[in-house]
Amino acid sequence: MKLVDINIKKAKPRDKSYKLFDGHGLFIQIEPSGGKLWRFKYGYEGKEKLLALGRYPEVSLLEARKKHLEAREQLTQGIDPSVAKKAMKAVRGELSAHSFEVVAREWFEVWREDKTEKHAGYTIARLEKNVFPYIGSLPISQIRAPEILEVCRHLEKRNALEMAHRIKVVISQVMRYATATGRADRDPCPDLRGALKAVRPQPLPSITDPTEIAGLLKAIDSYKGTAVVYSALHLAPLVFVRPGELRNAKWEDIDLKKAEWVFHYFKQRANIRDKRKLVVPLSRQSIEILTDLHPLTGKGVYVFPGLRPGRPISDGTVNKALRTLGYDTRTEITGHGFRAMARTVIAERLHLDTQWIERQLSHKTSERLGESYDRTQFLDDRKKMMQTWADYLDGLRALSIEPPIDEEEPPTTQVKGRKATTKRAS
């Protein structure tokens, strides 16, 4: 008689194991411990053999019959079901050894060598949170564009559009590594072109109105935090470099006598040096800030050292200080916003050459082959510009209103301590 599920459920363990048969060699074995094991008894090349089909109730009666039928079909084709099962297990083990997660972690160890600890940490965390749960166990050779798109769709549902694009880039790097090491045929990520929702970049907030700038400068003057952060806040609008470049400033790169700060372009995503360098002319006001700070941090490496030995202040220190002063770094001003402030005001209010400003901002030229052939530095012009800009800011700070600009000659400012007096051309 064929087995029915109720009989299997009611079967009680005995002192010795016993069997309940379903027909054609399929039976369930009841163990003294209470375990119920599916077995298929068959003959192959004159030998009696036994094939394990799983444990009840994990493998139901219906599933056991399906596996039994597949094994019988293999026998009709001259295949030993036990050998076929071992071969399939070996194949699965091989595929598991080359799953996306295994290959991705291998790629990560190679990739991270020249990356900052923080950047590497962000990358592996993104994979662990947003990728491995969905395709981590899949054999990397079987991953195609639809599987990657599904990963990105989960992020799009959370409205994390920028993260979706970043994840796609990381997956692409892993797939290229797998292709190079012979574990995948190609990188399918280019097939996703146009499939993801576009990211509309939002400009970082900044303050460009002279009256509001005056209020910001006065607020910075009132900052009650550490001398290091106080100095970084005051220097940021004067030099308007990138936040990463400011916090990583080193004393060895600063020549106070020559009034210059020279460093190679900083790459936030990879803590490496670029071939190009930037000369930042230092105004009298900048020199004063650095001179005052030197006795405190000058014996170390970094101009603005953090709490952890041998490390600069964190990338969020300036923004945190701005929030302490009452500014919303999402809608009003950020450390990076000092760059937009300088770019806008120097051009619109001081009417200085935009080429000088762009060179000072270390922006790449938009002209084709411009970086290769146009190596103009405008250094003398930029020195004058940086001093004029610093004097202009002092004028705003002193008057709390925008000082008038003489069209023929920019104002100069004599600085005594933290006080400023503006002189006009006669």
LUMSE-371435 format. One line per 2 residues: number of its first residue (from 1); their letters; for each residue x, y, z of C-alpha. Coordinates in nm, 4 decimals. Each point is the difference from the previous one (the first is absolute). Last residue first. Layout:
REM residues N
NUM = a = X Y Z  ...
REM end
This chain:
REM residues 426
426 = sa = 4.2927 10.8117 -0.2324  0.0012 -0.3757 0.0050
424 = rk = -0.1961 -0.1242 0.2942  0.1274 -0.1426 0.3244
422 = tt = -0.1881 -0.2613 0.2005  0.0710 -0.0613 0.3667
420 = ak = 0.0052 -0.3558 0.1333  0.0112 -0.1395 0.3503
418 = rg = 0.1067 -0.3610 0.0743  0.3584 0.0987 0.0821
416 = kv = 0.0777 0.3137 -0.1952  -0.0916 -0.0381 -0.3648
414 = qt = 0.0465 0.2780 -0.2542  -0.2445 -0.0480 -0.2815
412 = tp = 0.0320 0.0826 -0.3645  -0.2870 0.1050 -0.2215
410 = pe = -0.0098 -0.0862 -0.3697  0.1116 0.2667 -0.2502
408 = ee = -0.1775 0.1298 -0.3079  -0.3576 -0.1145 0.0647
406 = di = 0.0142 0.0984 0.3656  -0.2038 -0.2573 0.1899
404 = pp = -0.2564 0.1091 0.2603  0.0085 -0.1977 0.3252
402 = ei = -0.2839 -0.2518 0.0387  -0.1515 0.0310 0.3431
400 = sl = 0.0934 -0.1383 0.3417  0.2656 0.2756 0.0021
398 = ar = 0.2943 -0.1816 0.1508  -0.0851 -0.3524 -0.1177
396 = lg = -0.0925 0.1157 -0.3483  0.3219 0.1998 -0.0294
394 = dl = 0.1984 -0.2938 0.1293  -0.1585 -0.2128 -0.2706
392 = yd = 0.1011 0.2528 -0.2651  0.3549 0.0109 0.1331
390 = aw = 0.0215 -0.3788 -0.0271  -0.1324 0.0122 -0.3579
388 = tq = 0.2451 0.2740 -0.0994  0.2843 -0.2018 0.1507
386 = mm = -0.1063 -0.3124 -0.1886  -0.0376 0.1943 -0.3256
384 = kk = 0.3424 0.1617 0.0259  0.1639 -0.3382 0.0516
382 = rd = -0.2168 -0.1428 -0.2794  0.1319 0.2563 -0.2455
380 = dl = 0.3589 -0.0832 0.0870  -0.0741 -0.3736 -0.0325
378 = fq = -0.1916 0.0138 -0.3272  0.0763 -0.3762 -0.0249
376 = tr = -0.0045 -0.0538 -0.3755  0.0417 -0.3645 -0.0848
374 = dy = -0.2294 0.0003 -0.3023  0.1266 -0.2761 -0.2270
372 = se = -0.0806 -0.3314 0.1669  -0.2764 0.1178 0.2283
370 = gl = -0.1755 0.1744 -0.2884  -0.0018 -0.3063 -0.2244
368 = re = -0.3669 0.0766 -0.0732  -0.1098 0.3104 0.1867
366 = st = -0.1937 -0.0471 0.3226  0.3024 0.0808 0.2129
364 = kh = 0.0282 -0.1961 0.3207  -0.0785 0.1878 0.3163
362 = sl = 0.2817 0.0648 0.2442  -0.2127 0.2629 0.1802
360 = qr = 0.2917 0.2407 -0.0362  0.0139 -0.0738 -0.3722
358 = ei = -0.3730 0.0657 -0.0277  0.0343 0.3289 0.1866
356 = wq = 0.2895 0.1230 -0.2123  -0.1863 -0.0960 -0.3175
354 = td = -0.3075 0.1829 0.1325  0.1895 0.3305 -0.0176
352 = lh = -0.0990 0.2313 0.2846  -0.3235 0.1978 0.0188
350 = lr = 0.0201 0.0432 0.3785  -0.3735 -0.0311 0.0519
348 = ea = -0.1183 -0.2478 -0.2634  0.3165 -0.2022 -0.0655
346 = iv = 0.1488 0.0050 0.3488  -0.3483 -0.0467 0.1473
344 = tr = -0.0985 -0.3085 -0.1990  0.3195 -0.2022 0.0104
342 = am = 0.0702 0.0955 0.3619  -0.3428 -0.1080 0.1247
340 = ar = 0.0013 -0.3105 -0.2170  0.3291 -0.1030 0.1606
338 = fg = -0.1193 0.0866 0.3507  -0.2864 -0.2443 -0.0612
336 = hg = 0.2330 -0.2973 0.0395  0.0084 0.0559 0.3740
334 = ti = -0.3777 0.0123 -0.0095  -0.2546 0.2832 -0.0124
332 = et = -0.3759 0.0588 0.0039  -0.2289 -0.2921 -0.0930
330 = rt = 0.1567 -0.3285 0.1085  0.2734 0.1495 0.2176
328 = dy = -0.2598 0.1863 0.2081  0.1831 0.2826 0.1756
326 = gl = -0.0422 0.0627 0.3741  0.3615 0.0519 0.1033
324 = tr = 0.0134 -0.3590 0.1209  -0.1172 -0.1017 -0.3467
322 = la = 0.2999 0.1809 -0.1457  0.2288 -0.1823 0.2435
320 = kn = -0.1471 -0.3346 -0.1087  0.0617 0.0935 -0.3623
318 = vt = 0.3617 0.0840 0.0784  0.0530 -0.3290 0.1836
316 = gd = -0.1720 -0.2293 -0.2510  0.3084 -0.1034 -0.1948
314 = si = 0.1756 -0.0940 0.3210  0.2839 0.2018 0.1474
312 = pr = 0.3414 -0.1252 -0.1047  0.1494 -0.3327 0.1116
310 = gp = 0.3320 -0.0878 0.1632  -0.1472 -0.0329 0.3464
308 = rl = -0.3826 -0.0126 0.0085  -0.1484 0.3267 0.1290
306 = gp = 0.0525 0.1701 -0.3334  0.2935 0.2028 -0.1255
304 = fv = -0.0635 0.3201 -0.1994  0.3381 0.1073 -0.1400
302 = yv = 0.0952 -0.3641 -0.0302  0.3434 -0.1500 0.0453
300 = gk = 0.0769 0.1009 0.3576  0.2378 0.2524 0.1533
298 = gt = -0.2018 0.2891 -0.1452  -0.3214 -0.0902 0.1837
296 = lp = -0.0230 0.2504 0.2895  0.2900 0.2336 -0.0748
294 = hl = -0.1109 0.0063 -0.3671  -0.3606 0.1107 0.0607
292 = dt = 0.0716 0.3730 0.0401  0.2258 -0.0050 -0.3050
290 = li = -0.2628 -0.1885 -0.1978  -0.2721 0.2541 0.0756
288 = ei = 0.2301 0.2966 -0.0672  0.1202 -0.1504 -0.3279
286 = sq = -0.3621 -0.0377 -0.1118  -0.0722 0.3647 0.0788
284 = rs = 0.3092 0.1141 -0.1871  -0.1225 -0.1950 -0.3008
282 = lp = 0.1368 -0.3420 -0.0848  0.0488 -0.0918 -0.3636
280 = vv = -0.1256 -0.3563 -0.0550  0.2204 -0.1831 -0.2488
278 = lk = -0.1667 -0.3133 -0.1319  0.1808 -0.3097 -0.1172
276 = rk = -0.0621 -0.2392 -0.2848  0.1340 -0.3550 0.0046
274 = dr = -0.2764 -0.1137 0.2358  0.0906 -0.1419 0.3383
272 = in = -0.1902 -0.2867 0.1532  -0.2643 -0.0383 0.2704
270 = ar = -0.2575 -0.1341 -0.2396  -0.3622 0.1086 0.0201
268 = qk = 0.0832 0.3463 0.1332  0.2571 0.0811 -0.2655
266 = fy = 0.2233 0.2914 0.1005  0.1807 0.2036 -0.2615
264 = hf = 0.3666 0.0250 0.0855  0.0995 0.2627 0.2531
262 = vw = 0.1578 0.3448 0.0137  -0.0924 0.2566 0.2660
260 = ea = 0.1640 0.3330 -0.0625  0.0828 0.3116 0.2017
258 = kk = 0.3732 -0.0154 -0.0819  0.0856 0.0473 0.3651
256 = ld = -0.2855 -0.2232 0.1183  0.0959 -0.2841 -0.2326
254 = id = -0.2642 -0.2703 0.0386  0.0381 -0.3498 -0.1443
252 = ew = 0.2023 -0.1348 0.2944  -0.2697 0.1282 0.2363
250 = ka = -0.2522 -0.2395 -0.1455  -0.3572 0.0758 -0.1118
248 = nr = -0.2177 -0.3137 0.0132  -0.2972 0.1864 0.1490
246 = le = 0.0146 0.2666 -0.2690  0.0495 -0.2344 -0.2947
244 = gp = -0.2913 -0.2169 0.1071  -0.2210 0.3052 0.0421
242 = rv = 0.0868 0.1170 -0.3540  0.1914 0.3270 -0.0178
240 = fv = -0.1673 0.3357 0.0680  0.3249 0.1702 0.1219
238 = lp = -0.1553 0.2862 0.2002  -0.3395 -0.1657 0.0589
236 = al = 0.1619 -0.3063 0.1633  0.2667 0.1835 0.2032
234 = hl = -0.2365 0.1303 0.2671  -0.1803 -0.3316 0.0504
232 = as = 0.3303 -0.1910 0.0058  0.1361 0.2405 0.2633
230 = yv = -0.3006 -0.0470 0.2293  0.0220 -0.3760 -0.0571
228 = va = 0.3590 -0.0061 0.1212  -0.0568 0.2532 0.2793
226 = tg = -0.2740 -0.2200 0.1438  -0.3634 0.1101 0.0142
224 = ky = -0.1507 0.3348 0.1010  -0.0847 0.1407 -0.3454
222 = sd = -0.0812 0.3723 0.0228  0.2273 0.0986 -0.2895
220 = ia = -0.1771 -0.2606 -0.2134  -0.3316 0.1715 0.0761
218 = kl = 0.1456 0.3322 -0.1079  0.1124 -0.1580 -0.3266
216 = lg = -0.3437 -0.1523 -0.0566  -0.1759 0.3316 0.0621
214 = ai = 0.2280 0.1756 -0.2488  -0.0671 -0.2765 -0.2525
212 = et = -0.3737 0.0604 0.0457  0.0451 0.3671 -0.0831
210 = pd = 0.2224 -0.0822 -0.2977  -0.2534 -0.2488 -0.1509
208 = ti = 0.1895 -0.3043 -0.1243  -0.0721 -0.2630 0.2635
206 = sp = 0.0383 -0.3639 -0.0992  -0.1980 -0.3221 -0.0212
204 = lp = 0.1450 -0.2917 -0.1964  -0.1534 -0.0243 -0.3445
202 = qp = -0.2534 -0.2799 -0.0410  0.0872 -0.2656 -0.2540
200 = rv = -0.2919 -0.1427 -0.1958  0.0609 -0.3717 -0.0030
198 = ak = -0.1529 -0.1844 -0.2928  -0.2141 -0.3049 0.0621
196 = la = 0.1764 -0.3160 -0.1047  -0.0574 -0.1845 -0.3292
194 = gr = 0.1734 0.2531 -0.2256  0.3184 -0.2048 -0.0213
192 = ld = -0.0663 -0.3283 0.1755  0.1758 -0.2035 -0.2709
190 = pc = 0.3261 0.1677 0.1062  -0.0358 -0.1935 0.3291
188 = pd = 0.0248 -0.3446 -0.1644  0.3764 -0.0377 0.0632
186 = rd = 0.1206 -0.2965 -0.2032  0.0614 -0.3748 -0.0101
184 = ar = 0.0384 -0.0559 0.3725  0.2405 -0.2029 0.2139
182 = gt = 0.3127 0.0377 -0.2129  0.1972 0.2346 0.2252
180 = at = -0.0423 0.2987 -0.2338  -0.3725 -0.0662 -0.0306
178 = ay = -0.0394 -0.0207 0.3771  0.1902 0.3284 0.0373
176 = rm = -0.2259 0.1601 -0.2601  -0.3021 -0.1305 0.1906
174 = vq = 0.1297 0.1439 0.3283  0.0607 0.3409 -0.1596
172 = si = -0.3478 -0.0055 -0.1544  -0.1542 -0.0829 0.3366
170 = vv = 0.1772 0.3061 0.1450  -0.1287 0.2251 -0.2796
168 = ki = -0.3547 -0.1358 0.0380  0.0169 0.0688 0.3726
166 = rh = 0.0912 0.3617 -0.0713  -0.2958 0.0379 -0.2363
164 = am = -0.2394 -0.1450 0.2557  0.1503 0.2195 0.2728
162 = el = -0.0772 0.3097 -0.2065  -0.3601 -0.1129 -0.0391
160 = an = -0.0654 -0.0756 0.3659  -0.3753 0.0592 -0.0392
158 = rk = -0.0629 -0.3070 0.2197  -0.1682 -0.1671 -0.2990
156 = el = 0.3047 0.1025 -0.2037  0.2198 -0.1999 0.2365
154 = hr = -0.2012 -0.3194 -0.0503  0.0018 0.0697 -0.3746
152 = cv = 0.3809 0.0012 0.0005  0.0145 -0.3610 0.1185
150 = el = -0.2653 -0.0984 -0.2563  0.2051 0.1668 -0.2738
148 = ie = 0.2976 -0.2151 0.0971  -0.2065 -0.3182 -0.0348
146 = pa = -0.1477 0.1195 -0.3316  0.3485 0.0828 -0.1418
144 = ri = 0.1402 -0.3513 0.0392  0.1547 -0.2002 0.2799
142 = qs = 0.0591 -0.3644 -0.0905  0.3810 0.0049 0.0035
140 = ip = -0.0101 0.1676 0.3417  -0.1683 -0.3027 0.1495
138 = ls = -0.2843 0.1433 0.2119  0.0449 0.0133 0.3788
136 = gi = 0.0684 0.3742 0.0155  -0.2805 0.0907 -0.2402
134 = yp = -0.2703 0.1486 0.2257  0.1346 0.0094 0.3582
132 = fv = 0.3520 0.0638 -0.1380  -0.0922 0.3235 -0.1798
130 = nk = -0.1442 0.2740 0.2226  0.1226 -0.0568 0.3547
128 = el = 0.3179 -0.2013 -0.0446  0.0962 0.1779 -0.3212
126 = ra = -0.0620 0.3441 0.1476  0.2001 -0.0931 0.3109
124 = it = 0.2899 -0.1171 -0.2187  0.0100 0.3373 -0.1751
122 = yg = -0.0425 0.2216 0.3061  0.2805 -0.1793 0.1839
120 = ah = 0.2351 0.0356 -0.2969  -0.0686 0.3734 -0.0115
118 = ke = 0.0651 0.0335 0.3741  0.3197 -0.2028 -0.0050
116 = tk = 0.1321 0.2089 -0.2844  0.0656 -0.1739 -0.3281
114 = de = 0.3303 -0.1155 -0.1503  -0.0279 -0.3669 0.1023
112 = rw = -0.3821 -0.0147 -0.0031  -0.0351 -0.1414 -0.3521
110 = ve = 0.1831 -0.3278 0.0599  -0.1843 -0.0849 0.3227
108 = fw = -0.3287 0.1159 -0.1564  0.0412 -0.2254 -0.3023
106 = er = 0.0215 -0.3063 0.2283  -0.3054 0.1199 0.1904
104 = av = -0.1867 0.0438 -0.3281  0.1053 -0.3452 -0.1223
102 = ve = -0.1383 -0.1720 0.3111  -0.3140 0.2168 -0.0001
100 = fs = -0.0723 -0.0613 -0.3679  0.0306 -0.3754 0.0415
98 = ha = 0.3114 -0.1752 -0.1249  0.0422 -0.2525 0.2815
96 = sl = -0.3776 -0.0470 -0.0086  0.0239 -0.0961 -0.3671
94 = eg = 0.2613 -0.2642 0.0807  -0.2092 -0.1329 0.2877
92 = rv = -0.3055 -0.0122 -0.2235  0.1965 -0.1958 -0.2573
90 = ak = 0.1225 -0.2431 0.2651  -0.3548 -0.0507 0.1282
88 = ma = -0.1190 -0.0619 -0.3552  0.2708 -0.2636 -0.0470
86 = kk = -0.0937 -0.1695 0.3276  -0.3671 -0.0076 -0.1015
84 = av = 0.0823 -0.1398 -0.3445  0.2057 -0.2766 0.1603
82 = sp = -0.2921 -0.0942 0.2274  -0.2520 0.0189 -0.2864
80 = di = 0.2050 -0.2447 -0.2142  -0.0663 0.0999 -0.3588
78 = gq = -0.1011 -0.2538 -0.2655  -0.2705 0.2205 -0.1473
76 = tl = -0.2760 -0.2126 0.1599  0.1874 0.0401 0.3294
74 = qe = -0.0061 0.3780 -0.0336  -0.3774 -0.0147 -0.0460
72 = ra = -0.0238 -0.2032 0.3236  0.1980 0.2701 0.1853
70 = el = -0.2290 0.2744 -0.1312  -0.3071 -0.1972 0.1123
68 = hk = 0.1413 -0.0468 0.3489  0.0791 0.3728 0.0254
66 = kr = -0.3620 0.0770 -0.0901  -0.1326 -0.2645 0.2407
64 = ae = 0.2067 0.1528 0.2810  -0.1345 0.3456 -0.0836
62 = ll = -0.3600 -0.1223 0.0255  0.0650 -0.1825 0.3272
60 = sv = 0.1592 0.3130 0.1444  0.3729 0.0643 0.0296
58 = ep = 0.0564 0.2186 0.3063  -0.2648 -0.2223 0.1672
56 = yr = 0.1704 -0.2489 -0.0432  0.3702 -0.0285 -0.0705
54 = gl = 0.1687 -0.0212 -0.3384  0.0200 -0.2174 -0.3122
52 = al = 0.2748 -0.2425 0.1006  0.0788 -0.2523 -0.2773
50 = lk = 0.0572 -0.3693 0.0794  0.1693 -0.2550 -0.2246
48 = ek = -0.0390 -0.3710 -0.0849  0.2576 -0.1103 -0.2532
46 = ge = -0.0575 -0.1781 -0.3318  0.1006 0.2933 -0.2159
44 = yg = -0.2311 0.2319 0.1964  -0.2800 -0.1137 0.2319
42 = yk = -0.2280 0.2305 0.1908  -0.1050 0.0953 0.3537
40 = fr = -0.1111 0.3604 0.0344  0.0062 0.1487 0.3501
38 = wl = -0.1867 0.2737 0.1877  0.0966 0.0415 0.3665
36 = kg = -0.2266 0.0475 0.3006  0.1847 0.0822 0.3238
34 = gs = -0.1670 -0.1037 0.3268  0.3174 -0.1127 0.1777
32 = pe = -0.0978 -0.3639 -0.0571  0.0102 0.0785 -0.3759
30 = iq = -0.2976 -0.0206 -0.2372  0.1109 -0.0728 -0.3570
28 = if = -0.2111 0.1332 -0.2841  -0.0335 -0.2053 -0.3162
26 = lg = 0.0419 0.0230 -0.3760  0.1026 -0.3261 -0.1720
24 = hg = -0.2764 -0.0032 -0.2602  -0.2680 0.0477 0.2681
22 = df = -0.0795 0.2274 0.2925  0.1518 -0.2157 0.2744
20 = lk = 0.0061 0.0717 0.3758  0.3217 -0.1234 0.1564
18 = ys = 0.1262 -0.0939 0.3471  0.2760 0.1096 0.2376
16 = kd = 0.0351 -0.1908 0.3251  -0.1342 0.0728 0.3480
14 = rp = -0.2959 0.1749 -0.1596  -0.0693 0.3573 -0.1165
12 = ka = -0.3631 0.0995 -0.0688  -0.1622 0.0396 -0.3420
10 = kk = -0.2911 0.2414 0.0373  0.1465 0.2632 -0.2334
8 = in = 0.0875 -0.2605 -0.2623  -0.3493 -0.1502 0.0161
6 = id = -0.1601 0.3447 -0.0410  0.2089 0.0685 -0.3104
4 = vl = -0.1304 -0.2952 -0.1950  0.2198 -0.2850 -0.1186
2 = km = -0.1010 -0.2126 -0.2952  -0.1154 -0.3527 0.0744
REM end
